Amino acid sequence: AELKKASKRLTCHKRYKIQKKIREHHRKVRKEAKKRGRKKPKKDPGVPSAAPFKEELLREAEQRKQRLEELKQKQKLNRQKEHEKKRKLEAKKNAAKIKEKAEGKESSGKSKAKTNKLLDKNSKKSLCRELKKVIEASDVVLEVLDARDPMGCRCPQLEQAVTCSGGNKKLLLVLNKIDLVPKENLEKWLNYLKEEFPTIAFKSATLMKDRTMEQFTKRRARVDLSRTTECFGSKCLLKLLQDHVRTQNKAIQVGVVGFPNVGKSSIINSLKGVRACNVGLTRGVTKSMQIVHIDKQTKILDSPSIIADPSNNVLALALRTILNTEETASPDVLEGVDAILNHCSKQQVMMHYSIPDFRNTEEFLTLLAQKRGMLKKGGVPDVENIAKVLLCDWTGAKISYHSQPPESHRLPPYLTEDIRAKMQECFNLKNLEEENKNTVQALKCPSPASSITFQSAGMTNGTIQENKVIEEASEWENLETSMEGEEDEEEDITESDDDQDDVEEEKDIREVNQCFIRLLLPIPSHYPADFLFSESEHSNSLSLNLDKTADEDDAYDFNTDYV
């Protein structure tokens, strides 16, 4: 027999008893309140109606009230400034301590050696060296492309280096971020790219558990879980690699290469099933080659990003170069945003950002900064920082946009029919096509109406050879000096902050003092408002009067006649 839920019905005797208890409690509360007596708030008697100059007194009282409020506001702002300064200093100190502990600095000589190593590691030449290492060491090279602009993510120099390297090196194209483009567009790109190289449709897992951690932290729990964290295309890619292992009858190394923010490290994490490589929204997180073991027969090599050649157009440089977010915004960032807006539909951009019509890029950034609350001191829109945020959004996985494949298909000059056949010979292409179709069908894609139409600028030239890299010497020199002067950081910060705020603080203190004295002392109306603090002004006026010519001093002023 099924168990029934317990009934909430009560007997009348019990119900009446409860009601009686409630009435008694209310009566007791009222009695106690009566004994205490109600303390009415004292009313402000105000100014009697018979009093002379009543309106003036009321006006003065109102003005006094406003002045006190302004005073409080200024004091509050000053306190906030001081707290902010202290917080910055403490954060800087803590960061320096943590850095020293992590690196285990023992002497100044060792620290200098380490800074030089760091500089060398971050330099473009070092990144090129590491990338070349990955290409040479790998049997299969995966070129990762952003599905929103696949042609813009292709590097002809890289493809040529792999195809013309000799041996049995293979090149596969991995079309990542397929959940950000409409299905029809994705199918078109897969059909276009498969004519040149075997292409895999892929969608990386957006949330990955760190292999060093047992549970998600509280901060990680705040991540937007509305987006799908499932991975698509990983089984297909692993199957292709396993087939290649069987044909080669030996263990293989797979290099993952591509431009910044296309999702190289995310693909490796998705294949491994844990967070084996560091990932981030900032471009150029990976600085050196990293080996990840997928199984006994397969090793995956993570590589730094390809460095875009400076000869590329503005759009390619904006989307495919490594940006330094700590630097002040350069004109290149604003030019990049301008290029992106010029290659998109204006109406779709307005709809996406919920922004009214704009005449130029500066106006667009101003409106966007106001909408997102990115304002400087005095409510001025922070155009430079919003430009950086917009570039990060367009290379990250926030915005859905799509570009159309070229109408006529021409093979690049380095890709002959023989090389094309050689790249495809060890793979089951029919099986790959079916797997891609299943991936596309299973995936939830945006509609063409909600995706921004984007006009691609074509392939992006990259620098792979170390000797062709043009280093920005000044940037690294500045970094070196900042690293060497770690000990004097606190003094520099305080000096720079004080220099900026000295004048403002003096003005604020002076205004506060004036307000206090005005409130305390009744100043006669015939005196100037600023008579207590006008010594410096009088001295200035005297110095100005001394500069007058003798003729001007002797001249009679007819406006000063007295009756």
MIGUMAR-791310 format. One line per 2 residues: number of its first residue (from 1); their letters; for each residue x, z, y of C-alpha. Coordinates in pm, 1 decimal, m for minus. Layout:
BEGIN
NUM	a	X Z Y; ...
***
This chain:
BEGIN
1	ae	0.0 0.0 0.0; 123.4 m90.7 349.4
3	lk	206.8 194.9 587.0; m22.9 209.3 891.4
5	ka	99.2 292.6 1239.4; 25.3 646.5 1355.5
7	sk	m280.6 661.2 1582.8; m238.0 774.7 1943.4
9	rl	m590.1 922.0 1959.1; m621.1 1295.3 2037.1
11	tc	m892.6 1549.3 1969.6; m1111.3 1632.4 2269.8
13	hk	m995.8 1997.1 2257.6; m629.8 1891.7 2290.2
15	ry	m698.4 1637.4 2565.0; m898.8 1886.9 2779.3
17	ki	m624.5 2145.2 2730.5; m359.1 1902.1 2865.9
19	qk	m576.7 1816.1 3167.7; m628.3 2187.1 3241.2
21	ki	m250.8 2253.3 3230.0; m188.1 1964.3 3472.1
23	re	m450.9 2101.1 3718.3; m294.7 2447.6 3702.3
25	hh	51.7 2303.5 3769.5; m69.3 2108.4 4074.1
27	rk	m245.3 2418.3 4209.2; 74.5 2622.7 4171.2
29	vr	279.3 2355.9 4354.4; 30.0 2346.2 4644.6
31	ke	33.3 2727.9 4673.3; 413.6 2741.4 4693.6
33	ak	418.2 2466.2 4955.3; 163.4 2662.3 5161.2
35	kr	379.3 2977.6 5147.3; 692.6 2791.0 5260.5
37	gr	513.5 2624.7 5544.7; 572.5 2267.1 5653.2
39	kk	866.2 2218.5 5886.4; 762.0 1948.3 6127.2
41	pk	1044.8 1747.9 6282.6; 1105.6 1840.4 6645.7
43	kd	974.3 1577.3 6879.3; 1193.5 1440.8 7155.7
45	pg	1018.9 1557.8 7475.9; 1153.3 1256.6 7658.6
47	vp	1162.2 1219.8 8037.5; 861.6 1362.9 8224.7
49	sa	647.9 1100.9 8396.2; 673.9 1289.8 8725.8
51	ap	1054.9 1278.9 8721.8; 1214.0 1054.6 8991.1
53	fk	1408.0 743.6 8878.5; 1250.0 768.0 8532.1
55	ee	1309.4 398.8 8447.2; 1676.0 414.3 8550.6
57	ll	1733.7 726.0 8340.2; 1570.6 567.2 8037.8
59	re	1779.3 252.2 8087.7; 2098.9 459.7 8111.9
61	ae	2006.0 654.2 7797.9; 1949.9 326.0 7610.7
63	qr	2282.2 186.2 7731.0; 2458.4 509.2 7628.4
65	kq	2303.3 479.4 7284.5; 2420.4 117.6 7249.5
67	rl	2772.5 210.6 7362.8; 2791.0 487.7 7104.1
69	ee	2677.1 247.5 6830.9; 2938.7 m9.4 6937.2
71	lk	3200.3 264.4 6939.5; 3110.3 368.1 6587.0
73	qk	3125.1 5.9 6471.6; 3473.0 m42.0 6620.8
75	qk	3599.9 278.1 6463.1; 3455.5 169.8 6130.1
77	ln	3629.3 m170.6 6157.3; 3960.3 m1.2 6241.6
79	rq	3926.1 226.2 5939.3; 3850.0 m73.7 5717.3
81	ke	4159.8 m253.6 5849.4; 4378.3 46.3 5773.2
83	he	4233.8 80.6 5423.7; 4290.5 m291.4 5361.4
85	kk	4654.1 m263.6 5473.4; 4713.9 38.3 5250.0
87	rk	4545.4 m134.1 4955.0; 4758.7 m447.5 4997.5
89	le	5076.5 m242.3 5017.4; 4986.4 m41.1 4707.3
91	ak	4892.8 m356.6 4513.9; 5224.8 m515.2 4611.6
93	kn	5418.2 m203.8 4505.0; 5235.9 m184.3 4172.0
95	aa	5292.7 m555.9 4104.1; 5665.2 m515.8 4178.4
97	ki	5689.4 m211.2 3946.1; 5509.3 m389.8 3662.1
99	ke	5731.1 m694.8 3706.3; 6046.0 m482.0 3695.2
101	ka	5929.1 m302.4 3380.8; 5832.0 m627.5 3205.8
103	eg	6154.2 m807.1 3286.4; 6368.5 m493.1 3236.7
105	ke	6584.6 m546.1 3542.3; 6904.9 m343.6 3527.7
107	ss	7122.0 m490.1 3801.5; 7101.8 m731.0 4093.8
109	gk	7320.3 m983.0 3910.9; 7080.8 m997.3 3617.8
111	sk	6778.1 m1027.2 3849.8; 6935.3 m1323.9 4030.5
113	ak	7007.7 m1494.3 3698.2; 6646.9 m1441.5 3593.4
115	tn	6509.0 m1579.3 3921.1; 6722.1 m1890.4 3876.7
117	kl	6582.6 m1928.0 3526.2; 6229.7 m1889.0 3660.2
119	ld	6289.6 m2150.9 3925.9; 6435.6 m2383.7 3668.8
121	kn	6137.1 m2324.8 3438.2; 5885.4 m2404.1 3714.1
123	sk	6067.7 m2711.0 3844.2; 5931.7 m3060.1 3781.8
125	ks	6248.2 m3163.0 3599.8; 6205.2 m2874.9 3355.3
127	lc	5841.7 m2972.5 3291.1; 5950.5 m3333.3 3225.6
129	re	6222.2 m3212.4 2988.7; 5972.2 m3003.4 2789.9
131	lk	5720.1 m3290.8 2776.5; 5985.4 m3529.9 2646.0
133	kv	6081.7 m3271.7 2381.4; 5719.1 m3261.9 2259.6
135	ie	5689.7 m3643.6 2243.0; 6018.3 m3677.9 2051.2
137	as	5938.4 m3394.0 1806.9; 5582.0 m3502.5 1719.7
139	dv	5467.8 m3744.2 1447.2; 5119.1 m3778.0 1601.3
141	vl	5060.7 m3761.9 1977.2; 4714.4 m3661.2 2104.7
143	ev	4653.5 m3789.4 2457.8; 4375.6 m3571.4 2600.5
145	ld	4135.2 m3743.2 2842.9; 3861.4 m3595.3 3060.2
147	ar	3536.4 m3769.0 2954.1; 3420.3 m3777.1 3319.5
149	dp	3709.8 m4006.3 3420.7; 3890.3 m4124.6 3102.9
151	mg	4067.8 m4414.9 3272.7; 4204.7 m4187.6 3547.2
153	cr	4346.8 m3951.1 3281.0; 4538.1 m4224.7 3099.1
155	cp	4910.1 m4250.4 3164.3; 5058.7 m4597.9 3089.5
157	ql	5417.5 m4460.9 3091.9; 5329.6 m4205.8 2821.6
159	eq	5146.9 m4460.1 2605.2; 5435.7 m4703.4 2637.0
161	av	5688.4 m4430.8 2546.1; 5493.9 m4344.4 2226.8
163	tc	5410.5 m4699.5 2115.4; 5761.7 m4835.9 2180.8
165	sg	5946.5 m4534.3 2035.8; 5981.6 m4691.8 1690.8
167	gn	5936.8 m4506.0 1363.3; 5591.4 m4412.9 1240.5
169	kk	5468.7 m4227.8 1551.7; 5090.9 m4245.6 1609.5
171	ll	4886.3 m4211.0 1928.4; 4528.4 m4078.6 1924.6
173	lv	4296.0 m4043.8 2224.6; 4092.5 m3721.0 2245.1
175	ln	3793.0 m3751.0 2478.2; 3739.7 m3388.1 2588.8
177	ki	3460.7 m3225.4 2801.1; 3197.6 m3459.0 2652.3
179	dl	2922.7 m3205.9 2735.7; 2961.6 m3293.0 3107.5
181	vp	2865.2 m3663.7 3084.3; 2537.5 m3840.1 2985.8
183	ke	2513.1 m3961.4 2623.3; 2481.5 m4331.8 2713.7
185	nl	2798.2 m4314.3 2923.3; 2985.8 m4127.5 2648.1
187	ek	2891.0 m4393.5 2387.0; 3010.7 m4671.5 2622.2
189	wl	3350.0 m4501.8 2667.7; 3393.4 m4442.4 2293.1
191	ny	3321.8 m4810.8 2225.3; 3565.0 m4916.4 2498.4
193	lk	3855.9 m4687.6 2400.6; 3835.0 m4746.1 2022.8
195	ee	3938.6 m5108.4 2086.0; 4285.9 m4983.2 2181.6
197	fp	4350.6 m4651.2 1998.9; 4155.1 m4430.9 1754.4
199	ti	3935.5 m4208.1 1977.0; 3782.8 m3868.3 1893.2
201	af	3488.6 m3718.9 2086.2; 3565.7 m3351.1 2144.6
203	ks	3414.4 m3047.3 2313.7; 3634.2 m2735.1 2328.8
205	at	3499.9 m2384.1 2275.2; 3463.2 m2224.0 2619.2
207	lm	3502.8 m1862.1 2496.5; 3786.5 m1768.4 2263.2
209	kd	3879.0 m1428.6 2121.8; 4240.2 m1337.6 2191.3
211	rt	4439.3 m1300.3 1869.2; 4609.2 m986.0 2005.7
213	me	4279.2 m810.4 2081.7; 4018.8 m667.6 1846.2
215	qf	3725.3 m662.1 2088.7; 3616.8 m838.0 2406.3
217	tk	3694.6 m637.5 2716.5; 3427.2 m542.4 2969.7
219	rr	3553.4 m803.7 3211.6; 3527.8 m1073.1 2945.1
221	ar	3166.4 m973.7 2880.1; 3075.5 m1085.3 3233.4
223	vd	3156.8 m1448.9 3151.4; 2857.7 m1683.1 3174.1
225	ls	2725.4 m1702.4 2817.7; 2448.7 m1950.0 2902.4
227	rt	2690.2 m2239.1 2834.9; 2749.8 m2328.1 2471.1
229	te	3064.3 m2175.7 2325.8; 3045.9 m2388.4 2010.5
231	cf	3321.0 m2641.5 1942.2; 3239.8 m3006.6 1857.6
233	gs	3477.4 m3261.1 1702.4; 3731.2 m3012.0 1560.0
235	kc	3640.5 m3089.3 1194.9; 3672.4 m3462.5 1259.3
237	ll	4015.1 m3422.6 1423.1; 4147.4 m3190.6 1149.9
239	kl	4024.1 m3434.5 882.8; 4212.2 m3722.8 1051.9
241	lq	4532.7 m3518.5 1064.6; 4496.5 m3410.8 699.6
243	dh	4449.6 m3775.5 595.4; 4770.8 m3861.2 779.3
245	vr	4953.8 m3573.9 600.1; 4842.2 m3716.8 263.9
247	tq	4960.4 m4069.1 347.7; 5295.8 m3942.9 478.6
249	nk	5328.4 m3688.6 193.9; 5503.8 m3441.2 424.3
251	ai	5432.7 m3179.5 691.0; 5359.9 m3323.5 1035.6
253	qv	5393.4 m3209.4 1395.2; 5115.6 m3299.0 1638.9
255	gv	5193.6 m3310.1 2013.5; 4910.9 m3252.3 2263.0
257	vg	4978.7 m3419.0 2600.1; 4785.9 m3507.5 2916.3
259	fp	4742.5 m3449.2 3288.9; 4658.5 m3100.5 3431.0
261	nv	4320.0 m2942.2 3350.7; 4209.7 m3195.3 3086.8
263	gk	4189.1 m2916.1 2826.4; 4506.3 m2945.1 2612.7
265	ss	4543.7 m2572.6 2539.1; 4165.2 m2534.2 2488.8
267	ii	4173.1 m2802.4 2215.8; 4456.4 m2618.9 2035.8
269	ns	4262.2 m2288.6 2059.6; 3949.6 m2459.9 1923.1
271	lk	4143.1 m2605.8 1626.3; 4309.1 m2270.5 1554.7
273	gv	3987.5 m2068.9 1600.9; 4156.9 m1802.8 1817.2
275	ra	4316.6 m1791.3 2161.4; 4667.8 m1896.9 2062.3
277	cn	4758.9 m2058.5 2398.4; 4699.7 m1939.1 2753.5
279	vg	4425.5 m2124.5 2938.3; 4307.3 m2104.1 3299.1
281	lt	4131.1 m2280.4 3586.8; 4459.2 m2314.5 3776.5
283	rg	4652.4 m2631.5 3704.7; 4982.0 m2617.9 3519.5
285	vt	4937.4 m2291.9 3321.4; 5158.7 m2417.1 3034.6
287	ks	5525.3 m2434.0 3143.1; 5707.7 m2500.5 2816.0
289	mq	5661.1 m2627.5 2461.2; 5466.0 m2390.1 2237.1
291	iv	5429.5 m2423.3 1858.0; 5100.3 m2324.8 1690.0
293	hi	5063.5 m2335.0 1307.7; 4722.2 m2472.2 1202.2
295	dk	4805.1 m2470.4 827.6; 5106.6 m2511.0 598.9
297	qt	5125.6 m2884.9 657.6; 5030.3 m2908.3 1027.9
299	ki	5201.1 m2771.6 1340.1; 5058.8 m2834.8 1686.7
301	ld	5288.0 m2852.1 1990.2; 5140.2 m2755.9 2327.4
303	sp	5311.0 m2926.6 2620.6; 5326.2 m2893.5 3001.4
305	si	5116.1 m3134.8 3206.4; 5231.1 m3486.9 3290.2
307	ia	5359.8 m3503.1 3648.2; 5171.3 m3763.4 3853.4
309	dp	5392.6 m4012.9 4033.8; 5384.7 m3980.5 4417.4
311	sn	5319.4 m4358.6 4440.5; 4962.0 m4308.5 4306.8
313	nv	4661.0 m4336.0 4537.8; 4519.0 m4028.1 4713.8
315	la	4232.3 m3981.7 4464.1; 4465.5 m3978.9 4160.5
317	la	4702.3 m3731.8 4331.9; 4411.1 m3503.6 4428.1
319	lr	4271.3 m3483.4 4073.6; 4587.7 m3511.3 3864.2
321	ti	4863.1 m3313.6 4041.4; 4954.0 m2946.5 3997.4
323	ln	4825.0 m2751.8 4300.0; 4973.3 m2429.9 4430.9
325	te	4671.0 m2219.3 4532.5; 4886.9 m1959.0 4711.4
327	et	5019.7 m2211.6 4963.7; 4833.2 m2275.8 5285.3
329	as	4615.0 m2583.8 5262.6; 4807.5 m2899.1 5339.1
331	pd	4657.6 m3221.4 5481.8; 4690.9 m3366.4 5127.9
333	vl	4416.0 m3132.2 5001.5; 4174.1 m3241.4 5276.7
335	eg	4266.9 m3607.1 5214.8; 4199.7 m3551.9 4843.9
337	vd	3851.5 m3412.5 4913.0; 3785.7 m3708.0 5145.8
339	ai	3889.4 m3951.2 4869.3; 3660.2 m3779.5 4614.4
341	ln	3361.5 m3794.6 4852.0; 3431.8 m4162.7 4928.4
343	hc	3426.5 m4244.3 4553.4; 3087.9 m4074.1 4496.2
345	sk	2727.7 m4131.7 4591.3; 2665.1 m3935.3 4913.4
347	qq	2300.6 m3858.0 4825.7; 2394.8 m3721.5 4481.5
349	vm	2663.1 m3497.6 4636.9; 2407.3 m3366.7 4890.2
351	mh	2159.0 m3298.7 4608.0; 2418.9 m3124.7 4389.7
353	ys	2549.9 m2892.4 4663.4; 2205.6 m2852.6 4835.2
355	ip	2357.5 m2953.1 5168.0; 2199.7 m3154.9 5453.8
357	df	2332.7 m3490.6 5569.3; 2693.7 m3487.9 5694.3
359	rn	2894.5 m3737.5 5900.5; 3245.3 m3671.9 5767.1
361	te	3446.6 m3461.9 5521.3; 3518.0 m3183.8 5772.0
363	ef	3147.3 m3137.9 5842.7; 3073.2 m3134.9 5466.1
365	lt	3336.5 m2864.5 5404.1; 3206.8 m2661.3 5700.3
367	ll	2850.1 m2670.4 5564.3; 2969.7 m2584.5 5212.4
369	aq	3183.1 m2291.9 5340.2; 2884.0 m2154.1 5535.4
371	kr	2657.3 m2189.4 5230.5; 2901.7 m2011.0 4998.7
373	gm	2991.6 m1744.2 5255.9; 3359.2 m1841.6 5280.4
375	lk	3421.9 m1740.3 5640.5; 3727.8 m1631.1 5837.2
377	kg	3739.6 m1365.2 6109.3; 3467.9 m1422.9 6367.0
379	gv	3245.2 m1617.9 6126.0; 3458.9 m1934.4 6138.3
381	pd	3413.5 m2147.2 5817.8; 3724.6 m2136.3 5593.2
383	ve	3762.5 m2514.1 5548.7; 4110.2 m2499.0 5386.0
385	ni	4013.6 m2259.9 5104.2; 3679.0 m2427.6 5033.3
387	ak	3867.8 m2759.2 4995.5; 4087.7 m2599.6 4725.5
389	vl	3781.5 m2452.6 4550.8; 3613.6 m2794.5 4552.3
391	lc	3920.2 m2961.2 4394.5; 3930.8 m2688.9 4125.5
393	dw	3559.3 m2743.8 4055.8; 3608.6 m3117.9 4012.1
395	tg	3896.8 m3078.7 3764.8; 3746.4 m2774.0 3591.6
397	ak	3430.1 m2773.4 3379.0; 3182.0 m2696.5 3659.7
399	is	3062.3 m3032.7 3789.7; 2896.6 m3303.7 3583.3
401	yh	3002.8 m3652.3 3697.5; 3065.8 m3979.0 3514.4
403	sq	3247.7 m4308.9 3568.1; 3167.1 m4647.5 3414.2
405	pp	3414.1 m4829.9 3181.6; 3553.1 m5166.2 3307.5
407	es	3328.1 m5465.7 3239.7; 3604.0 m5691.4 3102.3
409	hr	3838.0 m5546.9 2840.0; 4207.3 m5636.0 2868.9
411	lp	4480.1 m5481.4 2659.3; 4771.0 m5328.5 2856.0
413	py	5097.9 m5533.2 2843.4; 5273.5 m5274.1 2622.4
415	lt	4991.7 m5279.4 2362.3; 5018.8 m5592.7 2146.7
417	ed	4792.2 m5670.5 1849.2; 5069.2 m5565.4 1604.9
419	ir	5118.7 m5227.3 1773.8; 4739.6 m5176.9 1789.4
421	ak	4707.7 m5245.9 1414.2; 5003.5 m5013.7 1345.2
423	mq	4838.8 m4727.3 1538.5; 4515.7 m4764.4 1338.9
425	ec	4652.4 m4833.6 987.3; 4670.1 m4476.1 846.1
427	fn	4323.7 m4365.2 964.4; 3974.3 m4416.9 822.4
429	lk	3810.7 m4569.4 1132.9; 3461.4 m4609.6 979.4
431	nl	3450.7 m4242.8 890.4; 3577.6 m4156.8 1241.4
433	ee	3299.1 m4365.4 1401.5; 3030.9 m4188.2 1194.4
435	en	3173.3 m3845.9 1282.6; 3172.7 m3936.3 1654.6
437	kn	2807.1 m4046.2 1629.8; 2712.7 m3715.7 1463.5
439	tv	2899.8 m3522.3 1736.5; 2722.4 m3712.2 2016.1
441	qa	2380.7 m3657.8 1854.2; 2438.3 m3283.6 1799.5
443	lk	2561.0 m3225.8 2155.9; 2339.0 m3133.4 2448.7
445	cp	2438.1 m3363.7 2737.0; 2317.3 m3379.1 3100.1
447	sp	2071.6 m3648.5 3207.1; 2204.7 m3945.6 3414.0
449	as	1998.7 m3825.1 3713.6; 2167.9 m3481.5 3722.0
451	si	2520.0 m3628.8 3684.3; 2709.0 m3762.4 3990.0
453	tf	2816.3 m4128.5 3966.4; 3191.2 m4152.6 4025.2
455	qs	3406.0 m4459.9 4091.2; 3732.0 m4436.0 3896.7
457	ag	4061.7 m4540.6 4057.3; 4208.7 m4669.9 3727.5
459	mt	4506.7 m4544.9 3527.9; 4732.3 m4280.8 3682.5
461	ng	5108.4 m4340.7 3677.1; 5308.5 m4045.9 3548.2
463	ti	5676.0 m3943.6 3551.5; 5816.7 m3881.3 3203.5
465	qe	6189.4 m3941.2 3252.6; 6374.3 m3646.2 3404.2
467	nk	6604.3 m3855.2 3626.1; 6305.8 m4015.5 3807.5
469	vi	6162.9 m3682.8 3925.5; 6186.0 m3616.7 4301.2
471	ee	6218.7 m3242.4 4353.4; 6074.6 m3068.2 4659.3
473	as	6386.9 m2867.8 4743.6; 6243.1 m2673.3 5032.4
475	ew	5964.9 m2528.6 4817.5; 6206.7 m2389.7 4560.2
477	en	6446.5 m2259.9 4828.7; 6162.6 m2064.7 4986.9
479	le	6066.9 m1926.6 4646.9; 6429.5 m1824.3 4581.0
481	ts	6463.2 m1638.0 4909.2; 6132.1 m1459.8 4849.5
483	me	6249.7 m1353.8 4501.5; 6588.2 m1232.0 4632.5
485	ge	6422.3 m1027.5 4906.3; 6203.3 m829.8 4666.0
487	ed	6345.7 m496.7 4783.2; 6253.8 m559.7 5149.8
489	ee	5900.1 m679.1 5071.4; 5724.8 m368.7 5200.5
491	ed	5900.2 m381.3 5539.4; 5824.9 m752.9 5579.7
493	it	5456.7 m702.8 5499.6; 5417.7 m414.1 5742.6
495	es	5603.3 m600.8 6017.5; 5401.3 m918.8 5978.2
497	dd	5073.4 m726.8 5965.6; 5167.8 m512.7 6267.5
499	dq	5275.0 m814.8 6473.6; 4941.0 m980.8 6414.2
501	dd	4726.0 m673.8 6480.5; 4927.0 m491.4 6755.3
503	ve	4752.1 m659.3 7046.7; 4406.8 m622.9 6890.8
505	ee	4460.6 m253.0 6812.4; 4580.9 m178.5 7168.7
507	kd	4273.1 m349.1 7312.3; 4042.4 m160.8 7074.9
509	ir	4200.1 179.1 7157.0; 4176.8 111.6 7528.9
511	ev	3808.4 11.1 7505.6; 3727.9 318.8 7296.1
513	nq	3899.1 549.2 7552.0; 3712.4 383.8 7837.0
515	cf	3380.0 432.4 7658.4; 3450.8 800.8 7592.6
517	ir	3546.3 872.3 7954.9; 3244.3 683.8 8086.5
519	ll	3021.3 893.1 7864.3; 3186.8 1219.9 7971.2
521	lp	3234.8 1156.2 8346.9; 2959.9 1029.8 8578.7
523	ip	3121.6 741.1 8771.8; 2972.1 661.8 9114.5
525	sh	2815.4 318.7 9145.8; 3033.5 204.0 9442.1
527	yp	3353.9 235.8 9228.4; 3459.6 m58.7 9015.4
529	ad	3374.9 m25.8 8643.4; 3742.1 m39.7 8544.9
531	fl	3892.2 189.0 8812.5; 4036.4 449.5 8569.8
533	fs	4243.4 194.5 8379.9; 4336.4 m55.8 8646.4
535	es	4697.8 44.6 8716.0; 4844.5 m251.8 8537.7
537	eh	4594.0 m483.4 8701.9; 4678.0 m346.7 9050.5
539	sn	5046.2 m394.5 8983.1; 4978.7 m753.9 8877.0
541	sl	4774.4 m821.5 9189.3; 5055.1 m675.6 9404.1
543	sl	5311.0 m897.0 9242.9; 5086.1 m1194.8 9304.3
545	nl	5035.3 m1102.6 9671.2; 5411.6 m1073.1 9727.2
547	dk	5451.6 m1435.2 9623.5; 5234.8 m1555.2 9915.7
549	ta	5393.8 m1733.2 10207.9; 5431.0 m1577.9 10549.3
551	de	5179.1 m1822.2 10702.1; 4914.0 m1711.5 10457.7
553	dd	4979.0 m1342.0 10537.4; 4957.0 m1391.0 10915.7
555	ay	4651.7 m1612.9 10896.3; 4336.1 m1450.5 11033.4
557	df	4042.6 m1429.5 10789.3; 3713.7 m1491.8 10972.0
559	nt	3510.9 m1364.6 10674.0; 3628.6 m1006.3 10739.3
561	dy	3467.7 m969.5 11086.4; 3282.0 m640.1 11132.5
563	v	2976.9 m598.9 11348.7
***
